[in-house]
Amino acid sequence: MGTTDDHELHKTFSHEMGHNLGLLDQYTPVVPGRNIGAWDIMDWDDPLPHALLVHRMMLGWVPPGWLRRFDFSRHAPIDQSVRLSPVEGGEPAPGTYAGIEIRIADGFNYYLEYRNGEAPDIGDRHLPVDDRILGTDVASPHAAPLARPSALLLRSDGDDSGPVLGNGDFYTETDRSDPLFPTDFRIDVSGIDGTKANVRIRYGVNARPDPSIRPGLAGPTRPWQSPDIEIRNAKSLANPAWHNIPWAGHPNTIAAQVKNRGDLNAPAVRVDFSVKDYNIGGAPEFYLGSAIHDVAAGATVEFTTSWVPARTGHYCVVARIPLYVVPTAPTVVEQTELNNLAQSNYDRFNAATASPSTREVTSCTVTNPYQQRTRVFIVAGKTNPLYRTFG
């Protein structure tokens, strides 16, 4: 039985039954090049495709044990191969899985499934391409900050085979769910023969160095300091109460902890140190010194320089790693330079010791970075109960 537009009633019925079971339309809003189309009954029902793997999971048709799961939110290097059975076949054969779930972040997953029309089923007989691995991007409504269907095809930027993969095809992207630590991700497909497919998952194994330093937050009581920068001097070494507090007019050591988060050694990493008068509107940095050390993959190495503050005040100490390139292999560049800068603000100094107590004065320079006249309001305050503040 068909309708006047030759659209069979059983296809429409299958789509509407999906709604009754809690599934949502996938054809709207339109996302150019990424809507699911004829891969899922909840998008284009006319060719009568089966439901996506994620929809089968929602309906309870795919038990958790049928899935191979990876969690990219842990940032652990992964290089594993998984054998998939056609999802249309139901329970996977021994040693295989019905699909792969990749956790990118809470409420945001990728899914890989092997689609191959199976006789005598009438569904999945007119897939866009048969006998392929299909990759989808699935986000819960609360996780996506834009209007989109819950399921989309994996994106393709033109340098890979896209979201539909056959033998010898690959998909690649950079995972930016953590903006400070973007990580390369690759899928390779082989061995498709109608009964199984081999899928290799690689994440964070791109053989590149990544010297990094954390910009903050050092802790609830140190919101404007990096956990990887510390000031040391004779008083702080003798008395822990002065930990990470500069001593005006005396030698101080600035120590920066640099970690290589890549999987390739990083010889001759350089850290440049500088200091600036912290103020409203910006200030020039004054160079203090540099340190160069080798940082093995996964290791943390300390870099140091010296600083003698001329007076007490409010200063910003900066540790910066210039874009890192392996000296002996100029084509090998670090994974990202977005984690190459850290700074810590210091407004409490170990000043003169006197009895009775002395009144110390600090200052805040105010500049106007704008083209128009600007009004700035300055309010004096304190967080240390041992001090009184006058402004």
C-alpha positions in Angstrom: 0.0 0.0 0.0 1.4 3.4 -0.9 0.4 7.1 -0.6 -0.2 9.4 -3.6 3.5 10.4 -3.6 4.6 6.7 -3.7 5.7 6.8 -0.1 4.8 3.5 1.4 2.7 3.6 4.5 4.8 1.2 6.5 7.8 3.5 6.2 5.9 6.5 7.6 4.4 4.2 10.3 8.0 3.1 11.3 9.1 6.7 11.6 6.1 7.7 13.7 6.4 4.6 15.9 9.9 5.9 16.7 8.3 9.0 18.1 6.0 7.0 20.2 9.1 5.2 21.6 10.7 8.5 22.5 13.0 9.1 19.4 13.3 12.6 17.9 13.4 13.8 14.4 16.9 14.1 13.0 16.3 16.0 9.8 15.9 19.4 11.5 17.6 21.8 12.0 19.6 21.4 8.8 23.3 21.2 9.3 24.9 21.3 5.8 26.6 18.0 4.9 26.1 16.5 8.4 22.4 15.5 8.7 22.0 11.7 9.0 19.7 11.3 6.0 19.0 7.8 4.8 21.2 6.2 7.5 18.4 6.5 10.1 14.6 6.0 10.1 14.2 9.2 12.2 15.6 11.3 9.4 14.7 10.0 5.9 12.3 7.2 6.3 11.5 6.6 2.6 14.4 4.1 1.9 13.5 2.4 5.2 16.8 2.4 7.0 17.2 0.8 10.4 17.8 3.0 13.5 21.2 4.3 14.4 23.3 2.5 17.0 22.6 5.2 19.5 18.8 4.9 18.9 19.0 1.1 19.3 20.8 1.8 22.7 18.0 4.2 23.8 15.4 1.5 23.0 17.3 -1.1 25.0 18.1 -3.2 21.9 21.9 -3.0 22.5 23.1 -4.2 25.9 26.2 -2.4 27.3 28.3 -5.6 26.9 27.9 -5.4 23.1 29.8 -2.1 23.0 33.5 -1.3 23.1 33.9 2.0 25.1 36.7 4.5 25.1 36.9 7.7 27.2 38.8 10.6 25.7 38.0 12.9 28.6 40.8 11.1 30.5 43.4 12.2 27.9 45.2 8.8 28.1 47.0 7.7 24.9 45.0 5.0 23.0 46.0 2.7 20.2 43.6 -0.3 19.9 41.9 -2.3 17.2 38.2 -3.4 17.6 36.4 -5.9 15.4 32.7 -5.0 14.6 29.9 -7.2 13.5 27.1 -5.8 11.3 24.7 -4.0 13.7 21.8 -5.3 11.7 22.7 -8.9 12.9 21.8 -8.4 16.5 24.1 -10.1 19.0 27.7 -9.7 17.9 29.7 -12.8 17.0 32.3 -13.9 19.6 35.3 -11.6 19.7 33.4 -8.8 18.0 31.2 -5.9 19.1 28.0 -4.3 17.8 29.5 -0.8 18.0 32.1 1.6 19.5 31.2 4.4 21.9 33.8 7.2 22.3 33.3 9.6 25.3 34.4 13.1 24.3 32.9 14.8 27.3 29.8 14.5 29.5 26.8 14.4 27.2 28.9 14.3 24.0 29.9 11.0 22.4 30.9 9.6 19.0 29.6 6.2 17.8 30.9 3.8 15.2 28.8 1.0 13.7 29.2 -1.4 10.8 26.2 -1.1 8.5 25.5 -3.9 6.0 22.0 -4.8 4.7 21.1 -8.3 5.9 18.7 -10.7 4.1 15.9 -11.3 4.6 15.4 -8.0 6.4 13.7 -5.3 4.2 15.4 -2.5 6.2 18.9 -1.2 5.3 18.6 -2.5 1.8 18.9 1.0 0.3 21.7 2.6 2.4 23.6 5.5 0.8 26.6 3.2 0.7 26.4 -0.5 1.8 29.0 -2.4 3.7 30.6 0.6 5.5 31.6 1.9 8.9 29.4 4.8 9.9 30.6 7.5 12.3 28.1 9.7 14.2 28.4 12.6 16.6 25.7 12.5 19.3 25.1 15.3 21.8 22.4 15.5 24.5 20.3 18.7 24.3 21.8 20.2 27.5 25.4 19.6 26.2 25.1 21.4 22.8 25.2 25.2 22.9 23.5 25.4 19.5 20.4 24.2 17.8 21.1 20.9 16.1 19.7 17.3 15.8 21.0 15.0 18.6 22.8 12.9 16.0 25.0 14.1 13.1 27.5 12.6 10.8 31.1 13.1 12.0 32.5 16.2 10.4 35.0 16.1 7.6 37.4 19.0 6.8 38.5 17.5 3.5 41.8 15.9 4.5 40.3 12.4 5.3 37.6 10.0 4.0 34.8 11.5 6.0 32.2 9.8 8.3 31.5 6.8 6.0 34.5 4.5 5.9 35.4 1.5 3.7 38.5 -0.6 3.5 41.6 1.6 3.7 39.7 4.7 4.6 40.5 6.9 7.6 38.9 9.7 9.7 41.0 12.2 11.6 40.4 15.3 13.7 41.9 17.3 16.6 39.9 16.8 19.8 39.5 20.3 21.4 37.2 19.4 24.2 40.0 20.6 26.5 41.2 23.9 24.8 44.6 23.8 26.6 45.4 20.3 25.4 44.1 19.6 21.9 44.8 16.0 21.0 45.0 14.2 17.6 42.4 11.5 17.0 42.3 9.0 14.1 40.1 6.1 12.9 41.4 3.5 10.3 39.2 0.8 8.8 40.3 -2.5 7.2 39.1 -6.1 6.8 35.5 -5.4 5.8 34.2 -8.6 4.2 30.4 -8.6 4.9 30.7 -10.3 8.2 33.1 -8.1 10.2 35.2 -5.0 10.0 38.4 -3.9 11.8 38.5 -0.5 13.3 41.7 1.0 14.7 41.3 3.8 17.2 44.3 6.1 17.9 44.2 9.0 20.3 47.1 11.0 21.6 49.7 8.8 20.0 50.9 11.2 17.3 54.6 11.2 18.2 54.9 14.9 19.0 56.2 16.7 22.0 54.1 19.1 24.0 56.0 21.1 26.7 53.4 22.9 28.8 52.8 25.0 31.8 49.5 25.6 33.6 48.2 29.1 33.7 46.1 28.7 36.9 44.2 28.2 39.1 46.7 27.4 42.0 43.9 27.0 44.6 41.0 28.7 46.3 43.4 31.0 48.2 45.6 31.6 45.1 43.2 32.4 42.3 45.6 34.6 40.4 48.6 32.4 40.5 49.9 29.4 38.4 50.3 26.1 40.3 53.5 25.7 38.3 55.3 28.9 39.4 56.9 29.4 42.8 59.1 32.2 44.3 61.9 31.1 46.7 64.3 33.0 48.8 66.3 32.7 52.0 63.3 33.5 54.2 60.9 31.2 52.5 63.4 28.3 52.7 63.9 29.0 56.4 60.2 29.5 57.3 57.3 27.8 55.4 55.1 30.7 56.5 56.7 32.8 53.8 56.2 30.1 51.1 55.9 31.7 47.6 56.2 35.2 48.9 58.9 37.5 47.3 61.5 39.3 49.4 61.9 42.9 48.3 65.5 44.0 47.8 66.9 40.5 48.1 67.7 37.7 45.6 64.7 35.5 44.7 64.5 32.4 42.6 61.5 32.0 40.2 60.9 28.2 39.6 58.6 27.0 36.8 57.5 23.4 36.4 57.3 22.3 32.7 55.6 19.1 31.8 55.9 17.4 28.4 52.4 16.1 27.8 53.4 14.7 24.4 54.7 11.2 23.6 58.0 12.4 22.1 61.0 13.7 24.0 61.6 17.4 23.9 65.3 18.3 23.9 66.4 21.9 24.5 63.1 23.4 25.7 63.5 27.1 26.5 61.5 29.1 29.1 61.7 32.9 29.1 60.9 34.7 32.3 59.8 38.3 32.7 58.0 40.5 35.2 55.7 43.5 34.8 54.1 46.1 37.0 50.6 44.7 37.4 48.2 47.5 36.6 44.9 48.5 35.0 45.3 48.8 31.3 48.5 46.9 30.6 52.3 47.4 31.1 55.6 46.4 29.4 57.3 43.2 30.4 60.9 43.4 31.7 63.0 40.4 30.7 64.6 38.5 33.7 66.3 35.5 32.0 65.9 32.2 30.3 66.6 28.5 31.1 67.0 25.6 28.7 66.5 21.9 29.6 65.5 18.6 28.0 62.1 17.4 29.0 61.4 13.7 28.3 57.9 12.5 27.3 55.7 12.5 30.3 58.3 14.1 32.5 58.2 17.3 34.5 61.4 19.5 34.7 62.0 22.6 36.8 63.3 25.8 35.0 64.6 28.7 37.1 65.8 32.3 36.9 66.7 35.1 39.4 64.8 38.2 40.4 65.5 41.1 42.8 62.4 43.2 43.3 63.4 46.8 43.8 60.5 47.5 46.1 57.2 46.0 47.3 54.2 46.5 45.0 52.0 44.4 42.8 53.9 42.4 40.2 53.1 39.8 37.6 55.7 37.1 37.0 55.5 35.5 33.5 56.9 32.2 32.3 56.6 31.6 28.6 57.7 28.7 26.4 58.3 29.9 22.8 56.7 27.8 20.1 58.6 24.5 20.4 60.2 22.8 17.4 62.5 19.8 17.8 65.9 21.2 17.1 67.1 18.2 15.1 63.8 17.8 13.2 62.5 21.2 12.2 59.3 19.6 10.7 58.3 18.2 14.2 56.3 21.0 16.0 54.7 20.7 19.4 51.1 19.6 19.6 49.9 23.1 20.6 51.3 26.4 21.9 48.0 27.2 23.7 49.5 25.8 27.0 52.9 27.6 26.8 52.2 30.6 29.0 51.6 31.0 32.7 51.7 34.0 35.1 51.4 34.6 38.8 50.5 37.9 40.5 52.2 38.9 43.7 51.0 41.7 45.9 52.3 40.4 49.3 56.0 40.9 50.0 58.4 40.0 52.8 59.4 43.6 53.6 61.4 45.2 56.4 61.3 43.7 59.9 60.7 46.4 62.5 59.3 47.1 66.0 56.9 48.8 66.2 55.2 47.8 62.9 55.9 50.0 59.9 53.4 51.4 57.4 54.2 50.0 54.0 53.0 51.7 50.8 52.1 50.0 47.5 50.8 51.5 44.3 48.7 50.5 41.3 49.4 52.1 38.0 46.3 53.0 35.9 46.6 53.5 32.2 43.8 53.9 29.6 44.2 51.4 26.6 41.1 52.9 24.9 40.8 55.7 22.3 38.2 57.5 24.5 38.2 59.1 27.9 37.6 56.3 30.5 36.5 56.4 34.2 38.2 53.9 36.5 37.0 53.2 40.0 39.7 51.8 42.4 38.6 50.2 45.7 41.2 49.2 48.4 40.7 45.9 50.1 42.6 43.0 51.8 42.4 39.3 52.3 45.1 38.8 55.0 43.9 39.3 58.6 47.4 40.4 59.7 47.2 43.6 57.7 45.2 46.8 57.8 44.6 48.5 54.5 44.3 52.3 53.9 43.4 53.6 50.5 
